[in-house]
Amino acid sequence: MDLFKPGPESARAQLRALTMVARSAPNGLARPQRAMLDAVQQVLFESDFDLEGLESIDDVALRQAFHDPAEARQLIRFMILTAIAEGPPTLEQSRLIIGFSKALKVDEPAVGVISNLAKNRMLRFRLGFARRAHVRTYLRNSKKLLGGVFPVIKAILRFRGVLGPDEELVSRFRALGDLPLGTLGREFHDHCRDAEIGFSGERGGFPLGAVYHDFSHVLSGYDISPEGEIKNAGFQAGFCNGDEDFFTTLFANLIHTAGINLTPFEMPVVLGRIAQGTLAVDWLREIRRGSKMSVDLGDNWIFWDFVALPIDVAREKLGVQPNSA
């Protein structure tokens, strides 16, 4: 997921549209919405416009500010993220996003998904999200790594606690604990054990194709706290080259700042969490950091080839830049 920096005039026009979406939140242009727009200004636009002084913008004026379809799609995505900064989007926010996406001729699947959320059509929302989310990547990877559909079904049943462990696979992950301190494999092993995350193959452990998610936690340097998940999801969205890139970070923001739990686990709810400290800026920087990587970890990355490497060497080979947070 690449990020695009607009010129000054285009940035101002885009920020006018973003501010319209922010002002249509239930509490108006409050701290969570300001945190999102300030992060966009600081990290992406490198601008310092006064949000209070920005006037509204119509479709024609906004359309004239664009020459790149990818940049227009990026704006619609940030409108969506702004709309869920402090809970589900309002109907007015959804109307604005749909209108702007049509004016800019942007075909972004998340627009329809978020529209269903705004209308409280939760079944349609969840089904639409699942069709585009990174769970597809987990299943695709698992099918390839495990050798077919039937082993994937068994892995899912094992994750749900229906089947017992795959001892051969589990022993391979447990052996990572014997690697020297500071290696990627040992760091991964300790991360999972400290966070009480089951290894793939254990009862309750994620299928093998989802393991790269926790490797990305180790590589990015973030824990599994809500704030760590938001930042790591940005990092993961950044290195993702598939069409589920945006849904990866949208997933974490929906859960941890909008309060829409899309997981089978209980999650602590803090609406507007994105406004805490420098979280919004850190999250956006992680999208950029992940986008600079040379490898998409979710695209058939063979992590076994890297586990014995010192973590700094593994990061260098994968193009992981130092954490600036």
Kinemage of the C-alpha trace (Angstrom):
@kinemage 1
@onewidth
@group {chain A} dominant
@subgroup {mainchain}
@vectorlist {calphas} color= white
{ca met a 1} P 0.000 0.000 0.000
{ca asp a 2} L 1.835 3.030 -1.269
{ca leu a 3} L 1.296 6.553 0.028
{ca phe a 4} L 1.186 9.554 -2.309
{ca lys a 5} L 2.156 13.106 -1.394
{ca pro a 6} L 0.049 15.730 -3.210
{ca gly a 7} L 1.157 19.218 -4.148
{ca pro a 8} L 0.185 22.165 -1.909
{ca glu a 9} L -2.976 23.161 -3.800
{ca ser a 10} L -4.207 19.591 -4.113
{ca ala a 11} L -3.411 18.974 -0.439
{ca arg a 12} L -5.533 21.945 0.585
{ca ala a 13} L -8.459 20.786 -1.562
{ca gln a 14} L -8.186 17.270 -0.168
{ca leu a 15} L -8.051 18.549 3.396
{ca arg a 16} L -11.183 20.625 2.791
{ca ala a 17} L -13.022 17.440 1.770
{ca leu a 18} L -11.589 15.455 4.684
{ca thr a 19} L -12.646 18.175 7.111
{ca met a 20} L -16.198 18.021 5.757
{ca val a 21} L -16.281 14.309 6.613
{ca ala a 22} L -14.763 14.971 10.048
{ca arg a 23} L -17.294 17.697 10.877
{ca ser a 24} L -20.149 15.284 10.095
{ca ala a 25} L -19.165 12.978 12.979
{ca pro a 26} L -21.566 12.766 15.952
{ca asn a 27} L -19.288 15.056 18.010
{ca gly a 28} L -18.132 17.121 15.070
{ca leu a 29} L -14.465 17.933 14.587
{ca ala a 30} L -13.409 16.409 17.920
{ca arg a 31} L -10.026 15.086 19.134
{ca pro a 32} L -10.096 11.744 17.242
{ca gln a 33} L -10.960 13.411 13.942
{ca arg a 34} L -8.352 16.108 14.534
{ca ala a 35} L -5.763 13.431 15.328
{ca met a 36} L -6.433 11.752 11.980
{ca leu a 37} L -6.283 14.993 10.003
{ca asp a 38} L -3.213 16.235 11.877
{ca ala a 39} L -1.451 12.925 11.096
{ca val a 40} L -2.356 13.246 7.421
{ca gln a 41} L -1.016 16.798 7.387
{ca gln a 42} L 2.190 15.951 9.246
{ca val a 43} L 3.145 12.641 7.628
{ca leu a 44} L 1.525 12.704 4.213
{ca phe a 45} L 0.805 16.276 3.110
{ca glu a 46} L 3.633 17.957 5.044
{ca ser a 47} L 1.298 20.907 5.485
{ca asp a 48} L -0.007 23.000 8.368
{ca phe a 49} L -3.432 24.295 7.350
{ca asp a 50} L -5.762 25.633 10.023
{ca leu a 51} L -8.627 23.134 10.101
{ca glu a 52} L -11.054 25.685 11.516
{ca gly a 53} L -10.428 28.022 8.611
{ca leu a 54} L -11.031 25.465 5.859
{ca glu a 55} L -14.212 25.974 3.896
{ca ser a 56} L -16.277 23.203 2.316
{ca ile a 57} L -15.572 22.036 -1.225
{ca asp a 58} L -17.883 20.822 -3.975
{ca asp a 59} L -17.408 17.886 -6.331
{ca val a 60} L -16.235 19.998 -9.261
{ca ala a 61} L -13.529 21.838 -7.329
{ca leu a 62} L -12.282 18.626 -5.728
{ca arg a 63} L -12.171 16.818 -9.073
{ca gln a 64} L -10.037 19.608 -10.546
{ca ala a 65} L -7.420 19.003 -7.821
{ca phe a 66} L -6.601 15.516 -9.101
{ca his a 67} L -4.576 14.084 -11.959
{ca asp a 68} L -3.751 10.668 -10.473
{ca pro a 69} L -6.487 8.032 -9.881
{ca ala a 70} L -4.340 6.349 -7.207
{ca glu a 71} L -4.126 9.600 -5.260
{ca ala a 72} L -7.900 10.042 -5.527
{ca arg a 73} L -8.419 6.546 -4.138
{ca gln a 74} L -6.076 7.348 -1.287
{ca leu a 75} L -8.229 10.364 -0.371
{ca ile a 76} L -11.396 8.239 -0.261
{ca arg a 77} L -9.624 5.754 1.987
{ca phe a 78} L -8.592 8.477 4.413
{ca met a 79} L -12.148 9.786 4.401
{ca ile a 80} L -13.274 6.325 5.530
{ca leu a 81} L -10.632 6.175 8.256
{ca thr a 82} L -11.611 9.654 9.442
{ca ala a 83} L -15.276 8.622 9.518
{ca ile a 84} L -14.536 5.724 11.904
{ca ala a 85} L -12.144 7.654 14.162
{ca glu a 86} L -14.617 7.615 17.057
{ca gly a 87} L -17.207 4.979 16.324
{ca pro a 88} L -19.321 3.906 13.353
{ca pro a 89} L -19.761 6.454 10.548
{ca thr a 90} L -22.870 8.587 10.393
{ca leu a 91} L -25.266 8.508 7.461
{ca glu a 92} L -24.084 12.003 6.489
{ca gln a 93} L -20.444 10.858 6.471
{ca ser a 94} L -21.393 7.891 4.308
{ca arg a 95} L -23.315 10.163 1.930
{ca leu a 96} L -20.330 12.488 1.577
{ca ile a 97} L -17.894 9.620 0.945
{ca ile a 98} L -20.164 8.029 -1.654
{ca gly a 99} L -20.654 11.382 -3.391
{ca phe a 100} L -16.944 12.204 -3.465
{ca ser a 101} L -16.002 8.708 -4.667
{ca lys a 102} L -18.475 9.008 -7.548
{ca ala a 103} L -17.214 12.497 -8.432
{ca leu a 104} L -13.612 11.235 -8.492
{ca lys a 105} L -14.595 7.981 -10.255
{ca val a 106} L -12.989 5.939 -7.482
{ca asp a 107} L -14.010 2.291 -7.219
{ca glu a 108} L -13.148 1.515 -3.588
{ca pro a 109} L -14.938 -1.569 -2.157
{ca ala a 110} L -14.644 -0.211 1.396
{ca val a 111} L -17.108 2.568 0.510
{ca gly a 112} L -19.978 0.092 0.216
{ca val a 113} L -18.836 -1.830 3.271
{ca ile a 114} L -18.773 1.301 5.425
{ca ser a 115} L -22.114 2.411 3.999
{ca asn a 116} L -23.693 -0.761 5.367
{ca leu a 117} L -22.117 -0.042 8.740
{ca ala a 118} L -23.548 3.494 8.727
{ca lys a 119} L -26.993 2.056 7.991
{ca asn a 120} L -26.526 -0.548 10.767
{ca arg a 121} L -26.841 -3.390 8.274
{ca met a 122} L -24.432 -5.456 10.314
{ca leu a 123} L -24.762 -8.781 8.483
{ca arg a 124} L -24.132 -7.122 5.112
{ca phe a 125} L -21.287 -5.143 6.644
{ca arg a 126} L -19.582 -8.220 8.097
{ca leu a 127} L -20.034 -10.320 4.965
{ca gly a 128} L -18.792 -7.507 2.742
{ca phe a 129} L -15.778 -6.963 4.958
{ca ala a 130} L -14.944 -10.681 5.059
{ca arg a 131} L -14.940 -10.845 1.255
{ca arg a 132} L -12.128 -8.287 1.091
{ca ala a 133} L -10.224 -8.797 4.333
{ca his a 134} L -6.788 -10.290 4.905
{ca val a 135} L -8.419 -13.531 6.120
{ca arg a 136} L -8.426 -14.463 2.429
{ca thr a 137} L -4.636 -14.187 2.486
{ca tyr a 138} L -4.433 -16.379 5.576
{ca leu a 139} L -6.513 -19.084 3.892
{ca arg a 140} L -4.660 -18.862 0.575
{ca asn a 141} L -1.293 -19.129 2.286
{ca ser a 142} L -2.468 -21.996 4.471
{ca lys a 143} L -3.699 -23.929 1.465
{ca lys a 144} L -0.302 -23.643 -0.207
{ca leu a 145} L 1.787 -24.276 2.914
{ca leu a 146} L -0.328 -27.183 4.153
{ca gly a 147} L -0.926 -28.771 0.762
{ca gly a 148} L -4.633 -28.504 0.047
{ca val a 149} L -8.111 -27.624 1.243
{ca phe a 150} L -8.588 -30.535 3.665
{ca pro a 151} L -5.533 -29.656 5.805
{ca val a 152} L -6.793 -26.058 5.933
{ca ile a 153} L -10.168 -27.248 7.231
{ca lys a 154} L -8.378 -29.265 9.906
{ca ala a 155} L -6.274 -26.215 10.822
{ca ile a 156} L -9.424 -24.097 11.211
{ca leu a 157} L -11.058 -26.749 13.385
{ca arg a 158} L -7.875 -26.905 15.466
{ca phe a 159} L -7.946 -23.108 15.824
{ca arg a 160} L -11.540 -23.351 17.036
{ca gly a 161} L -10.496 -25.994 19.576
{ca val a 162} L -12.317 -28.885 17.911
{ca leu a 163} L -9.245 -30.932 16.957
{ca gly a 164} L -6.183 -31.837 18.971
{ca pro a 165} L -2.674 -30.565 18.160
{ca asp a 166} L -0.496 -31.344 15.172
{ca glu a 167} L 2.489 -32.488 17.199
{ca glu a 168} L 4.941 -32.448 14.303
{ca leu a 169} L 4.191 -28.835 13.434
{ca val a 170} L 4.070 -27.749 17.067
{ca ser a 171} L 7.461 -29.296 17.807
{ca arg a 172} L 8.950 -27.330 14.937
{ca phe a 173} L 7.723 -24.060 16.421
{ca arg a 174} L 8.764 -25.024 19.939
{ca ala a 175} L 12.276 -25.695 18.651
{ca leu a 176} L 12.570 -21.988 17.826
{ca gly a 177} L 13.010 -21.489 21.571
{ca asp a 178} L 16.377 -23.251 21.317
{ca leu a 179} L 17.747 -20.699 18.858
{ca pro a 180} L 20.152 -18.056 20.183
{ca leu a 181} L 18.731 -14.903 21.727
{ca gly a 182} L 18.361 -12.144 19.154
{ca thr a 183} L 17.517 -14.392 16.227
{ca leu a 184} L 14.210 -13.840 14.432
{ca gly a 185} L 12.972 -17.313 15.360
{ca arg a 186} L 13.802 -16.931 19.048
{ca glu a 187} L 12.212 -13.469 19.137
{ca phe a 188} L 9.073 -14.912 17.497
{ca his a 189} L 8.989 -17.816 19.958
{ca asp a 190} L 9.306 -15.500 22.959
{ca his a 191} L 6.768 -13.042 21.533
{ca cys a 192} L 4.163 -15.798 21.229
{ca arg a 193} L 4.873 -17.276 24.646
{ca asp a 194} L 4.919 -13.885 26.408
{ca ala a 195} L 1.647 -12.885 24.740
{ca glu a 196} L 0.114 -16.333 25.308
{ca ile a 197} L -0.414 -16.821 21.573
{ca gly a 198} L -0.718 -20.459 20.547
{ca phe a 199} L 1.709 -21.768 17.965
{ca ser a 200} L 0.284 -22.912 14.665
{ca gly a 201} L -0.583 -26.582 15.158
{ca glu a 202} L -1.571 -26.151 18.800
{ca arg a 203} L -5.213 -26.216 19.837
{ca gly a 204} L -6.302 -22.589 19.448
{ca gly a 205} L -3.272 -21.683 17.311
{ca phe a 206} L -3.738 -19.789 14.068
{ca pro a 207} L -3.473 -21.687 10.765
{ca leu a 208} L 0.014 -21.683 9.284
{ca gly a 209} L -0.848 -19.111 6.624
{ca ala a 210} L -1.603 -16.497 9.296
{ca val a 211} L 1.717 -16.863 11.132
{ca tyr a 212} L 3.291 -14.009 9.181
{ca his a 213} L 1.069 -11.607 11.153
{ca asp a 214} L 2.970 -12.280 14.375
{ca phe a 215} L 6.279 -12.306 12.526
{ca ser a 216} L 5.359 -8.809 11.396
{ca his a 217} L 4.819 -7.851 15.051
{ca val a 218} L 8.362 -9.007 15.809
{ca leu a 219} L 9.838 -7.270 12.771
{ca ser a 220} L 7.964 -4.010 13.358
{ca gly a 221} L 8.729 -4.054 17.085
{ca tyr a 222} L 5.145 -3.700 18.355
{ca asp a 223} L 3.324 -5.716 21.007
{ca ile a 224} L -0.281 -6.937 20.851
{ca ser a 225} L -1.801 -4.106 22.895
{ca pro a 226} L -4.572 -2.244 21.025
{ca glu a 227} L -2.098 0.531 20.220
{ca gly a 228} L 0.469 -2.035 19.057
{ca glu a 229} L -2.124 -3.750 16.870
{ca ile a 230} L -3.106 -0.464 15.208
{ca lys a 231} L 0.515 0.394 14.424
{ca asn a 232} L 1.396 -3.120 13.303
{ca ala a 233} L -1.688 -3.235 11.077
{ca gly a 234} L -0.425 -0.063 9.408
{ca phe a 235} L 2.976 -1.704 8.925
{ca gln a 236} L 1.309 -4.830 7.531
{ca ala a 237} L -0.923 -2.824 5.181
{ca gly a 238} L 2.180 -1.006 3.969
{ca phe a 239} L 4.044 -4.129 2.829
{ca cys a 240} L 0.904 -5.757 1.400
{ca asn a 241} L 0.780 -5.692 -2.396
{ca gly a 242} L -2.654 -7.289 -2.755
{ca asp a 243} L -6.069 -5.656 -2.958
{ca glu a 244} L -6.664 -6.429 0.734
{ca asp a 245} L -4.003 -3.890 1.759
{ca phe a 246} L -6.403 -1.193 2.933
{ca phe a 247} L -8.712 -3.658 4.662
{ca thr a 248} L -5.761 -4.776 6.791
{ca thr a 249} L -5.429 -1.419 8.520
{ca leu a 250} L -9.186 -0.772 8.350
{ca phe a 251} L -9.656 -4.000 10.351
{ca ala a 252} L -7.553 -2.774 13.286
{ca asn a 253} L -9.029 0.735 13.262
{ca leu a 254} L -12.582 -0.603 13.225
{ca ile a 255} L -11.851 -2.751 16.267
{ca his a 256} L -9.670 -0.491 18.358
{ca thr a 257} L -10.898 3.037 17.687
{ca ala a 258} L -14.414 2.567 16.242
{ca gly a 259} L -15.393 -0.197 18.670
{ca ile a 260} L -16.587 -2.682 16.006
{ca asn a 261} L -15.226 -6.066 17.051
{ca leu a 262} L -14.567 -8.239 14.001
{ca thr a 263} L -12.763 -10.984 15.913
{ca pro a 264} L -14.034 -14.014 17.879
{ca phe a 265} L -12.234 -12.662 20.952
{ca glu a 266} L -13.274 -10.099 23.548
{ca met a 267} L -11.675 -6.719 22.897
{ca pro a 268} L -11.297 -3.666 25.164
{ca val a 269} L -13.353 -0.797 23.767
{ca val a 270} L -12.036 2.783 23.803
{ca leu a 271} L -13.834 4.896 21.236
{ca gly a 272} L -11.511 7.431 19.660
{ca arg a 273} L -8.377 5.580 20.768
{ca ile a 274} L -6.558 6.939 17.704
{ca ala a 275} L -6.365 10.321 19.489
{ca gln a 276} L -4.185 8.959 22.302
{ca gly a 277} L -0.693 10.461 22.343
{ca thr a 278} L 1.038 10.238 18.968
{ca leu a 279} L -0.790 7.063 17.923
{ca ala a 280} L -2.293 8.506 14.722
{ca val a 281} L 1.070 9.826 13.533
{ca asp a 282} L 2.877 6.604 14.489
{ca trp a 283} L 0.258 4.498 12.681
{ca leu a 284} L 0.535 6.499 9.459
{ca arg a 285} L 4.325 6.383 9.610
{ca glu a 286} L 4.088 2.598 9.891
{ca ile a 287} L 2.108 2.398 6.656
{ca arg a 288} L 4.933 4.289 4.986
{ca arg a 289} L 7.567 2.153 6.714
{ca gly a 290} L 5.915 -1.070 5.584
{ca ser a 291} L 5.559 0.220 2.028
{ca lys a 292} L 9.357 0.535 1.789
{ca met a 293} L 9.880 -3.189 2.360
{ca ser a 294} L 11.189 -5.384 -0.427
{ca val a 295} L 8.977 -8.374 0.445
{ca asp a 296} L 5.245 -8.830 0.993
{ca leu a 297} L 5.239 -11.183 3.990
{ca gly a 298} L 1.695 -12.232 3.155
{ca asp a 299} L 2.579 -13.397 -0.340
{ca asn a 300} L 4.054 -16.878 0.155
{ca trp a 301} L 6.938 -15.638 2.293
{ca ile a 302} L 8.883 -18.646 3.647
{ca phe a 303} L 9.644 -17.532 7.184
{ca trp a 304} L 11.525 -20.747 7.974
{ca asp a 305} L 14.357 -19.457 5.768
{ca phe a 306} L 14.831 -16.467 8.096
{ca val a 307} L 14.308 -17.800 11.619
{ca ala a 308} L 18.004 -18.559 12.305
{ca leu a 309} L 19.133 -15.081 11.242
{ca pro a 310} L 19.869 -12.317 13.746
{ca ile a 311} L 16.765 -10.123 13.724
{ca asp a 312} L 18.681 -7.070 12.453
{ca val a 313} L 19.992 -9.140 9.529
{ca ala a 314} L 16.484 -10.416 8.794
{ca arg a 315} L 15.153 -6.853 8.844
{ca glu a 316} L 17.893 -5.718 6.484
{ca lys a 317} L 17.165 -8.539 4.014
{ca leu a 318} L 13.453 -7.754 4.080
{ca gly a 319} L 13.927 -3.998 3.791
{ca val a 320} L 12.493 -3.131 7.222
{ca gln a 321} L 13.578 0.402 8.056
{ca pro a 322} L 14.416 1.475 11.632
{ca asn a 323} L 11.439 2.354 13.803
{ca ser a 324} L 11.244 6.133 14.047
{ca ala a 325} L 8.456 6.179 16.663
